[in-house]
Amino acid sequence: MKRWTQRRAVALSSLMVVFLAVPAVSGEIYKWTDRNGNVVFSDTPPPPGVKGEIREMREERTERTKAGGYSQKPKGEGIREARPYAGISVIMYMTAWCPYCDKARTYLRSLNIDLTEYNIEKDKNKKEEMLTKSGGSKGVPLIDIEGIIIKGYNPDAIKTAVERRRNS
C-alpha cells in the first residue's frame, strides 16, 4: 500500500512540474467588414476574398496563492495597467421598441462602463450623428466605444472593443 501511495505522489509531482511549465495561452481574433457593412469579430478567418485584420490575444497564466485564490503573474516593467471599466465612454444609439437595444443596454451596464444612450426617434440631431458614424446604416443599436463602431448587438465584439480601449 505504501508503494502505491509513493507512486501516486511521484506522478502528482510530475504533473505539477508539467503544469507550471505551460506557457501563456494565446490565440487569434479576426476582424473584417461583411458586404452589409457590419464589423465582424471571429476566431475563424474571414471568407475568401474579404480583407481582414488579425489580432493576437494572449492570456497570462495565473498562479494559485496560499489563501486559495488566484493571482495574475507579475507584469513586466513598462507595461501600463488597464484603465478601469468606469473610465470607458460608450455611446449607444437606440429606440424604445428595439429588443436588441435592451439586450445591449443590459450587457453594457453589466460591464460597469460609462454608458450614454440616445433615442434616435426622439432626438433627430442624434439620429443624424448616428447615420454619420454608421456610414448611413439605420439599424439599431449602434454602439460607439470610444471610436470603435459596432452595428447591432454582438456581446463578443462589445467586450473585445471595451478591452481594446482599456488597454490602449
C-alpha positions as CSV (number, residue, x, y, z in Angstrom):
1,M,0.0,0.0,0.0
2,K,2.9,2.3,0.8
3,R,4.5,1.8,-2.6
4,W,1.2,2.7,-4.4
5,T,1.0,6.0,-2.4
6,Q,4.6,6.8,-3.3
7,R,3.9,6.2,-7.0
8,R,0.9,8.4,-6.8
9,A,2.9,11.2,-5.1
10,V,5.6,10.9,-7.8
11,A,3.0,11.0,-10.6
12,L,1.3,14.0,-9.0
13,S,4.5,16.0,-8.6
14,S,5.4,15.2,-12.2
15,L,2.0,16.7,-13.3
16,M,2.7,19.8,-11.2
17,V,6.0,20.3,-13.0
18,V,4.3,20.0,-16.4
19,F,1.5,22.3,-15.4
20,L,3.9,25.0,-14.1
21,A,5.9,24.8,-17.3
22,V,2.9,25.6,-19.5
23,P,3.3,29.0,-21.2
24,A,0.6,31.6,-21.5
25,V,-2.4,30.8,-23.8
26,S,-2.6,32.7,-27.0
27,G,-4.9,32.8,-30.0
28,E,-6.0,35.0,-32.9
29,I,-9.1,37.1,-33.3
30,Y,-10.1,38.1,-36.9
31,K,-11.9,41.4,-37.7
32,W,-13.5,42.2,-41.1
33,T,-16.4,44.1,-42.6
34,D,-19.1,42.0,-44.3
35,R,-20.8,43.0,-47.5
36,N,-23.6,44.7,-45.5
37,G,-21.1,46.9,-43.7
38,N,-21.2,45.1,-40.4
39,V,-18.0,44.7,-38.4
40,V,-17.4,41.0,-37.7
41,F,-15.2,39.6,-34.9
42,S,-14.4,35.9,-35.1
43,D,-11.9,33.2,-34.1
44,T,-12.1,31.9,-37.7
45,P,-10.6,33.7,-40.7
46,P,-12.8,35.9,-43.0
47,P,-14.4,34.3,-46.1
48,P,-12.1,34.1,-49.2
49,G,-11.7,37.5,-50.9
50,V,-12.5,39.5,-47.8
51,K,-9.7,41.6,-46.4
52,G,-9.4,41.4,-42.6
53,E,-7.2,42.2,-39.6
54,I,-5.7,39.5,-37.3
55,R,-5.3,40.4,-33.6
56,E,-3.3,38.1,-31.3
57,M,-4.9,37.6,-28.0
58,R,-2.8,36.4,-25.1
59,E,-4.0,35.2,-21.7
60,E,-1.4,35.2,-18.9
61,R,-1.2,32.1,-16.7
62,T,-2.3,32.6,-13.1
63,E,-0.8,31.0,-10.0
64,R,-2.6,29.7,-7.0
65,T,-2.0,31.6,-3.8
66,K,-1.8,30.1,-0.3
67,A,-5.1,31.7,0.5
68,G,-6.7,29.6,-2.2
69,G,-7.4,32.4,-4.7
70,Y,-5.7,33.1,-8.0
71,S,-3.3,35.9,-8.7
72,Q,-2.0,37.3,-12.0
73,K,1.6,36.7,-12.8
74,P,3.6,39.9,-12.3
75,K,3.7,42.1,-15.4
76,G,6.9,43.2,-16.9
77,E,8.4,46.7,-16.4
78,G,6.9,49.4,-18.5
79,I,3.6,47.8,-19.1
80,R,0.6,50.0,-18.3
81,E,-2.2,48.9,-16.2
82,A,-5.6,48.6,-17.9
83,R,-8.0,51.5,-17.4
84,P,-11.0,50.8,-15.1
85,Y,-14.2,49.9,-16.9
86,A,-15.9,53.0,-15.5
87,G,-13.3,55.1,-17.4
88,I,-14.5,53.7,-20.8
89,S,-17.1,56.0,-22.5
90,V,-19.7,54.3,-24.6
91,I,-22.5,55.9,-26.7
92,M,-25.4,53.7,-27.8
93,Y,-27.9,55.0,-30.3
94,M,-31.2,53.1,-29.8
95,T,-35.0,53.1,-30.0
96,A,-37.5,52.3,-27.3
97,W,-39.1,49.4,-29.1
98,C,-35.9,47.5,-30.1
99,P,-35.3,44.3,-28.1
100,Y,-31.6,44.2,-29.2
101,C,-31.2,47.6,-27.7
102,D,-32.5,46.3,-24.4
103,K,-30.1,43.4,-24.6
104,A,-27.1,45.7,-25.4
105,R,-28.1,48.1,-22.6
106,T,-28.2,45.2,-20.1
107,Y,-24.9,43.8,-21.2
108,L,-23.1,47.2,-21.3
109,R,-24.4,48.0,-17.8
110,S,-23.1,44.7,-16.6
111,L,-19.6,45.8,-17.6
112,N,-19.9,48.9,-15.4
113,I,-18.8,51.3,-18.2
114,D,-19.8,54.9,-18.7
115,L,-22.9,54.5,-20.9
116,T,-24.7,57.3,-22.6
117,E,-27.9,56.4,-24.6
118,Y,-29.6,58.4,-27.3
119,N,-33.1,57.6,-28.5
120,I,-32.9,58.4,-32.2
121,E,-36.7,58.7,-32.6
122,K,-36.8,61.5,-30.0
123,D,-33.7,63.4,-31.0
124,K,-33.3,64.0,-34.7
125,N,-29.8,65.5,-34.2
126,K,-28.6,62.3,-32.6
127,K,-30.2,60.3,-35.5
128,E,-28.1,62.3,-38.0
129,E,-25.0,61.8,-35.8
130,M,-25.7,58.0,-35.8
131,L,-26.1,57.9,-39.6
132,T,-22.8,59.7,-40.0
133,K,-21.0,57.2,-37.7
134,S,-22.6,54.2,-39.3
135,G,-22.0,55.3,-42.8
136,G,-25.7,55.7,-43.5
137,S,-26.9,52.5,-41.9
138,K,-30.2,52.9,-40.0
139,G,-30.0,49.8,-37.9
140,V,-30.1,50.0,-34.1
141,P,-28.4,49.6,-31.7
142,L,-25.3,51.4,-33.0
143,I,-22.6,51.3,-30.3
144,D,-19.7,53.7,-30.3
145,I,-16.9,52.6,-27.9
146,E,-14.5,55.5,-28.0
147,G,-14.4,55.4,-31.8
148,I,-14.9,51.7,-32.3
149,I,-18.3,51.4,-34.0
150,I,-20.4,48.2,-33.5
151,K,-23.5,47.7,-35.5
152,G,-26.2,45.6,-33.8
153,Y,-25.9,43.6,-30.6
154,N,-22.8,41.5,-30.5
155,P,-21.5,40.8,-27.0
156,D,-18.2,39.4,-28.2
157,A,-17.5,42.4,-30.3
158,I,-18.5,44.8,-27.5
159,K,-16.3,43.0,-25.0
160,T,-13.3,43.0,-27.4
161,A,-13.7,46.7,-28.1
162,V,-14.0,47.6,-24.4
163,E,-10.9,45.6,-23.6
164,R,-9.1,47.2,-26.5
165,R,-9.9,50.6,-25.2
166,R,-9.0,49.6,-21.6
167,N,-5.5,48.5,-22.8
168,S,-4.8,51.3,-25.2
